[in-house]
Each structure stands twice: as structure tokens, then as C-alpha cells.
Amino acid sequence: MNKKNVRLRRGRRTRARIKAQGATRLCVHKTPKHIYAQIITPDGSKVLASASTLDKEVKETITFGGNKVAATEVGKIVALRAKSMDIEQVSFDRSGFKFHGRIKALADAARENGLKF
């Protein structure tokens, strides 16, 4: 097994647990240049809110999309969009990525702006 397959396997395991709970999830994906966050319904059929470093309002405040500053901004924006839709409780789906660096920065920013997970 290579590094990517191990990460995908971890992600499947996490998503299975979240699906069994029937919770709305905050799903995060990262690439070397960008980070993306989506709030998805419990059945996985609809995206309720999303934010990424490619959004206009995020691009205006950051210089590069692949660092902690950008992840913090995306976490703040996705939390504010979720709060406007009356979503406060979510499960954090980190897609198998380790809770470290940009993933941790996004999660902390989302918690500071009102999301509970």
C-alpha cells in the first residue's frame, strides 16, 4: 500500500462512522495549492455550504492558497455560511488527512466562528 491508498482507506473508515451516526459533515480536501471545505447533508446527496481558496472573497484576502493563513480564512468563511443556514453541529471529515497543519488551522477557525464538532 502506498501513502495515497492508506489515506483513502482512513477516509472511508471515517465516512462510514459518520454515516452510521447520521450527522451533517464538514468535509475537507487539500491539494498543494488549495484547500476546499464543504458541509454535506447526512445522506450525502446535497452540499449545503462550501468554501475554498478559489472563492472570490477568499482570494482577495490571501496571497497563496496552500498555507495555514488560507486554511484559516476558508474555515472562517465556511462556518459563517453554515451559521447563515442555521447549521451549528457537524462531524469533521478530514478525508484521511492527519489532523495537523492546514487541516487543524481550518478546524480551529471553524470552531472559533461557531461550528461545533
Residue, then its C-alpha position, 0 to 999 in steps of 0.5 A: m500500500n502506498k501513502k495515497n491508498v492508506r489515506l483513502r482507506r482512513g477516509r472511508r473508515t471515517r465516512a462510514r462512522i459518520k454515516a452510521q451516526g447520521a450527522t451533517r459533515l464538514c468535509v475537507h480536501k487539500t491539494p498543494k495549492h488549495i484547500y476546499a471545505q464543504i458541509i454535506t447533508p447526512d445522506g450525502s446527496k446535497v452540499l449545503a455550504s462550501a468554501s475554498t481558496l478559489d472563492k472570490e472573497v477568499k482570494e482577495t484576502i490571501t496571497f497563496g492558497g496552500n498555507k495555514v493563513a488560507a486554511t484559516e480564512v476558508g474555515k472562517i468563511v465556511a462556518l459563517r455560511a453554515k451559521s447563515m443556514d442555521i447549521e451549528q453541529v457537524s462531524f469533521d471529515r478530514s478525508g484521511f488527512k492527519f489532523h495537523g497543519r492546514i487541516k487543524a488551522l481550518a478546524d480551529a477557525a471553524r470552531e472559533n466562528g461557531l461550528k461545533f464538532 
